Amino acid sequence: MTEWMLVDDPDGYRAAVAALAAGEGPVGVDAERASGFRYFPRAYLVQMYRRGSGTFLFDPVPLGSLAELGAALADTEWIFHAASQDLACVRELGLEPPRLFDTELGARLLGLPRVGLAAVAEELLGVSLAKEHSAADWSTRPLPEPWLEYAAQDVDLLPDLRDAMARLFAEAGKERIAAEEFAEVLHRPEKSAAEEPWRRLSGIHGVRGARNLAVARELWQARDELARELDRSPGRLIPDAAIVAVAKAMPGSRGALSALKEFTGRASRSELSRWWEAVERGRTTDALPSPSPRGTGALPPPRAWAERNPDAAARLRVARERIAALAEESSMPVENLLTPEILRRLAWEPPQPVTAEAVDAALAEAGARPWQREAAAALIAQAFVDALQAPDTPGAEPSSE
């Protein structure tokens, strides 16, 4: 059983900071949120392990800021598994990694068949991890001891896992690739808020008509306001499916809304007046939403390209095939070799003239890392040229035969 210390008071915090600062090598870090239970994605537990120091479980609820801890570890590497999921919530507590190693991303770059922490630990270290508390409500207080034991074991093995991966990167010649990818995760800008976040409702594509969409929008906004006020997951108040069902049915009265059997959720009846007011706003507003999102710059789905832009369809088909072959040769997923969205945008509107240098510049502007550009720029440029030279491709030069 893993030995650990729960840190939830000032004296324990100061002792833990001193112990971790005196440790050796990189520090394993993990955080537990209450996803699916709370509105705000804050960390309710932060776990750290460092060789020579031990394992510490920091409770931010009584402690507040952990900036002193971050400052004490400002000269070492921090190891995460799926860092992009934890960085925002640990930064909110004043923890800023100076550099990181991501074992989930590392598993992808190495082409491992499964990239979850339990699977990677078993594959590389022969260690079995229990995952029975991964979906727990970590805002619960006091935290049950079995949950704390589960949380501790996740970070204990991160330094060993990091060392095993580092050896594999060296053997595969992927050390530079890993370094660039880890740096990109660490310095990636935060996503800007969506202009119309209600359009992310699951199933919204099945809602037709501006008035119906207005009802969906007003219900989403009413739910979001209540969820924020209560710090509850929106889907636990009324699920997306309930909002979509109401938008399709367009009930004409409060009673009809209450009688709609698809309108479910813990707050579907206790807050019925709130939801009916939202439906009424949607049914009467003059500010009707457009059928499709505004200002997204979204491309048409690739299945429609053959009709709308056949040259782009040919470029995408050939480039995809060659990128997929290169990814297989490199033993990594296609999406890690090059983000599919970048390739789609290049194929839809390639630089002119299509040269390796022009494609490289376009890739750089789109955010591709140097190693990705070196691997893919010339390949994509040649694929685009070859695609339009095929005899059956629209826009191709006629055959000389």
C-alpha positions in Angstrom: 0.0 0.0 0.0 1.2 3.5 -0.9 2.3 5.7 2.0 1.0 9.2 1.7 0.2 12.3 3.8 -3.0 14.3 3.5 -2.1 18.0 3.7 -5.0 20.2 4.9 -3.6 22.6 7.5 -0.9 25.3 7.5 1.6 23.4 9.5 1.3 20.3 7.4 1.5 22.5 4.3 4.8 24.1 5.3 6.3 20.7 6.2 5.2 19.2 2.8 6.6 22.1 0.8 9.9 21.7 2.6 10.0 18.0 2.0 9.2 18.2 -1.7 11.7 21.0 -2.2 14.4 18.7 -0.7 13.6 15.8 -2.9 15.4 14.5 -6.0 14.5 14.6 -9.7 11.2 15.5 -11.3 7.9 15.6 -9.4 4.8 13.6 -10.3 1.7 15.7 -10.3 -2.0 14.9 -10.6 -5.2 16.7 -9.8 -8.8 15.5 -9.1 -11.8 17.6 -10.1 -15.5 17.0 -9.6 -16.4 16.7 -13.3 -20.0 15.8 -13.8 -20.9 17.1 -10.4 -19.7 20.7 -10.2 -20.0 23.6 -12.6 -16.5 25.0 -12.1 -13.6 22.7 -13.1 -11.5 23.5 -10.0 -9.1 21.0 -8.4 -10.4 19.4 -5.2 -7.2 17.5 -4.6 -3.6 17.9 -5.9 -1.2 15.0 -5.5 2.5 15.2 -5.7 5.3 12.6 -5.4 9.1 13.2 -5.6 11.8 10.7 -4.9 13.4 11.3 -1.5 10.3 13.2 -0.4 7.3 11.0 -0.4 3.7 11.4 -1.5 1.5 14.4 -0.5 -2.1 15.0 -1.1 -3.0 18.7 -0.9 -6.5 19.7 -0.1 -7.1 23.1 -1.7 -10.5 23.6 0.0 -8.9 24.6 3.4 -5.5 25.6 2.0 -6.4 28.0 -0.8 -3.5 29.1 -2.9 -0.6 26.7 -3.3 1.7 29.3 -4.8 4.4 28.7 -2.2 4.5 25.0 -3.2 4.8 26.0 -6.9 7.7 28.3 -6.1 9.5 25.6 -4.2 9.4 23.4 -7.3 10.2 26.0 -9.9 13.5 24.5 -10.9 12.3 20.9 -11.7 10.4 19.0 -14.3 6.7 18.2 -13.5 5.3 14.9 -14.8 1.6 14.7 -15.7 -0.5 12.1 -17.4 -2.7 14.1 -19.8 -1.4 17.5 -18.7 -3.9 19.4 -20.8 -6.7 18.2 -18.5 -4.9 19.4 -15.3 -3.0 22.5 -16.2 -5.8 25.0 -15.9 -7.0 23.8 -12.5 -3.5 23.7 -10.9 -2.6 27.1 -12.4 -5.7 28.4 -10.7 -4.1 27.4 -7.4 -0.8 29.2 -8.2 1.0 26.2 -9.5 3.0 26.9 -12.7 5.1 24.1 -14.1 8.5 25.4 -15.5 8.6 22.4 -17.8 6.7 19.2 -18.1 6.7 15.6 -19.2 3.4 14.2 -20.3 3.2 10.4 -20.1 -0.2 10.2 -21.9 1.1 12.2 -24.8 4.3 10.3 -24.6 2.4 7.0 -25.0 0.8 8.4 -28.2 4.2 9.5 -29.6 5.5 6.0 -28.9 2.6 4.4 -30.7 1.4 2.4 -27.6 -1.9 0.6 -28.3 -3.6 2.1 -25.2 -2.7 5.4 -23.5 -4.7 5.5 -20.3 -2.5 5.6 -17.2 -3.4 2.1 -16.0 -2.7 0.6 -19.4 0.6 2.4 -19.9 1.8 1.5 -16.4 1.0 -2.1 -17.1 2.7 -2.0 -20.5 5.9 -0.3 -19.4 6.2 -1.1 -15.7 4.2 -4.2 -15.2 2.1 -2.4 -12.5 -1.6 -2.8 -12.2 -3.6 0.2 -11.1 -7.2 0.3 -9.8 -9.4 2.9 -11.4 -12.6 2.5 -9.4 -12.7 6.0 -8.0 -11.8 7.9 -11.2 -15.3 9.3 -11.6 -15.9 10.1 -8.0 -17.3 13.4 -6.7 -14.0 14.8 -5.3 -15.8 17.8 -3.8 -17.0 15.4 -1.1 -15.7 16.2 2.4 -14.3 14.4 4.2 -12.7 12.4 1.4 -12.9 8.7 2.1 -9.6 7.0 2.7 -10.0 4.5 -0.2 -10.3 7.5 -2.5 -7.1 9.0 -1.1 -5.2 5.8 -1.5 -6.4 5.6 -5.1 -5.2 9.2 -5.7 -1.8 8.6 -4.1 -1.0 5.6 -6.3 -1.5 7.6 -9.5 1.5 9.9 -8.8 3.9 7.4 -7.2 4.7 5.7 -10.4 5.0 8.8 -12.7 8.8 9.3 -12.2 9.4 5.6 -13.1 7.1 5.8 -16.1 8.8 9.0 -17.2 12.2 7.3 -17.1 11.0 4.3 -19.0 9.5 6.5 -21.7 12.6 8.6 -22.0 14.6 5.5 -22.8 12.1 4.5 -25.5 12.2 8.0 -27.0 16.0 7.8 -27.2 15.8 4.3 -28.8 13.3 5.6 -31.4 15.0 8.9 -32.1 12.0 10.8 -30.8 13.6 12.8 -28.1 13.3 16.1 -30.0 9.7 15.3 -31.0 8.7 14.7 -27.4 10.4 17.9 -26.2 8.6 20.0 -28.8 5.2 18.4 -28.1 5.6 18.8 -24.3 6.6 22.4 -24.7 3.6 23.1 -27.0 1.2 21.7 -24.3 2.8 23.8 -21.6 2.6 27.1 -23.6 -0.6 26.4 -25.5 -2.9 29.5 -25.2 -6.2 29.1 -23.5 -9.1 28.6 -25.8 -11.3 31.6 -26.2 -14.9 31.3 -25.2 -17.2 30.1 -27.9 -19.4 32.9 -29.4 -22.5 30.7 -29.2 -21.7 28.0 -26.6 -25.3 26.7 -26.6 -24.6 25.2 -30.0 -22.5 22.6 -28.3 -25.7 20.9 -27.0 -25.5 17.3 -27.8 -28.2 16.6 -30.5 -28.6 20.2 -31.5 -28.0 19.2 -35.1 -31.4 17.6 -35.1 -33.2 20.8 -34.2 -34.7 22.6 -37.2 -36.0 26.1 -37.5 -34.8 29.4 -36.1 -37.6 29.5 -33.5 -36.8 26.1 -32.3 -33.2 27.0 -32.0 -34.1 30.1 -30.1 -35.9 27.9 -27.5 -32.9 25.6 -27.2 -30.6 28.7 -26.7 -32.8 30.2 -24.0 -33.1 26.9 -22.1 -29.3 26.4 -22.3 -28.7 29.9 -21.0 -31.2 29.5 -18.2 -29.7 26.2 -17.2 -26.1 27.7 -17.4 -27.1 30.6 -15.1 -28.6 28.2 -12.5 -25.7 25.8 -12.7 -23.2 28.6 -12.2 -25.1 29.9 -9.3 -25.4 26.5 -7.6 -21.9 25.3 -8.7 -23.6 22.2 -10.2 -22.9 20.4 -13.4 -25.5 21.6 -15.9 -26.3 18.1 -17.1 -27.3 17.2 -13.6 -30.0 19.8 -13.6 -31.5 19.0 -17.0 -29.6 16.9 -19.6 -28.9 18.1 -23.1 -31.4 15.6 -24.4 -34.2 17.2 -22.4 -33.4 20.7 -23.9 -33.4 19.3 -27.4 -36.7 17.4 -26.8 -38.4 20.7 -25.7 -36.9 22.6 -28.7 -38.4 20.0 -31.0 -41.7 19.7 -29.3 -42.3 23.4 -28.8 -44.8 23.0 -25.9 -47.4 25.8 -25.8 -48.0 26.0 -22.1 -46.3 25.4 -18.7 -48.5 22.3 -18.3 -47.5 21.0 -21.7 -43.8 21.4 -20.8 -44.4 19.5 -17.5 -46.2 16.8 -19.3 -43.4 16.2 -21.8 -42.0 12.9 -20.8 -38.6 13.5 -22.5 -38.2 16.6 -20.3 -36.2 15.0 -17.5 -33.5 15.9 -14.9 -33.2 16.6 -11.2 -34.4 20.2 -11.6 -36.8 19.6 -14.4 -39.9 20.0 -12.2 -38.5 21.9 -9.1 -37.5 24.7 -11.4 -40.3 24.4 -13.9 -41.2 28.1 -13.8 -37.6 29.0 -14.8 -37.7 26.6 -17.7 -41.1 27.8 -18.9 -40.0 31.4 -18.8 -37.0 30.4 -21.0 -39.3 28.6 -23.5 -41.5 31.7 -23.7 -38.5 33.9 -24.4 -37.5 31.6 -27.2 -41.0 31.5 -28.6 -41.4 35.3 -28.7 -37.9 36.8 -29.2 -37.1 38.8 -32.3 -33.4 37.9 -31.9 -33.5 34.6 -33.8 -30.3 32.6 -34.2 -29.0 31.8 -37.6 -29.3 28.2 -38.9 -25.5 27.7 -38.5 -22.9 29.1 -36.1 -21.6 32.7 -36.7 -18.0 33.5 -37.5 -16.5 30.1 -37.0 -14.8 29.8 -40.4 -15.9 26.2 -40.4 -15.2 24.2 -43.5 -17.9 22.1 -45.2 -17.7 18.4 -44.1 -15.3 16.5 -46.3 -18.0 14.3 -47.7 -19.4 17.4 -49.4 -16.1 18.4 -51.0 -16.4 16.3 -54.1 -19.4 18.4 -55.2 -18.4 21.8 -53.8 -14.7 21.8 -54.4 -13.5 18.7 -56.3 -9.9 19.8 -56.5 -9.8 20.2 -52.7 -11.4 16.8 -52.3 -8.6 15.3 -54.5 -5.9 17.1 -52.6 -7.3 16.0 -49.2 -7.6 12.3 -50.3 -4.1 12.0 -51.6 -2.5 13.9 -48.8 -4.4 12.0 -46.2 -3.2 8.7 -47.6 0.4 9.8 -47.5 0.2 11.3 -44.0 -1.4 8.1 -42.8 1.4 6.0 -44.3 4.0 8.3 -42.7 2.3 8.0 -39.4 2.3 4.3 -39.6 6.0 4.3 -40.5 6.6 6.6 -37.5 4.6 4.5 -35.1 2.3 7.2 -33.9 -1.4 8.2 -34.5 -2.1 10.4 -37.5 -3.5 13.2 -35.3 -0.2 13.5 -33.5 1.8 13.6 -36.7 -0.4 16.5 -38.0 -3.7 17.9 -36.7 -6.4 16.8 -39.2 -7.9 20.3 -39.2 -4.7 21.8 -40.4 -4.5 19.4 -43.3 -8.2 20.0 -44.2 -7.7 23.8 -44.3 -4.5 23.5 -46.4 -6.3 21.2 -48.8 -9.3 23.5 -49.1 -7.2 26.6 -49.8 -3.5 25.7 -50.4 -0.8 28.3 -50.7 0.1 29.5 -54.2 2.3 28.3 -55.7 2.2 24.9 -54.1 5.8 24.4 -53.0 7.4 22.7 -50.0 8.5 26.1 -48.8 5.0 27.6 -49.1 3.4 24.7 -47.4 6.0 24.8 -44.6 5.1 28.5 -44.0 1.4 27.7 -44.0 2.0 24.9 -41.5 4.0 27.2 -39.3 1.2 29.8 -39.4 -1.3 27.2 -38.4 0.7 26.2 -35.3 2.5 23.0 -36.5 5.7 22.3 -34.6 9.0 22.4 -36.4 9.4 18.6 -36.3 5.9 18.2 -37.9 6.8 20.7 -40.6 10.0 18.9 -41.4 8.2 15.6 -41.6 5.1 16.7 -43.6 5.7 19.9 -45.6 7.3 18.4 -48.7 5.1 15.3 -48.5 1.9 17.5 -48.5 3.2 19.7 -51.3 3.9 16.8 -53.5 0.6 15.2 -52.7 -1.3 18.3 -53.7 0.6 18.4 -57.0 0.1 14.7 -57.7 -3.6 14.9 -56.8 -4.4 17.3 -59.6 -2.2 15.5 -62.2 -4.2 12.3 -62.0 -6.2 11.9 -65.3 -9.5 11.5 -63.6 -9.1 14.6 -61.3 -11.1 17.7 -62.1 -8.7 20.5 -63.1 -6.0 18.1 -64.1 -3.9 18.7 -67.2 -5.1 16.6 -70.1 -3.0 13.5 -70.8 -0.5 13.9 -73.7 -1.2 10.3 -74.8 
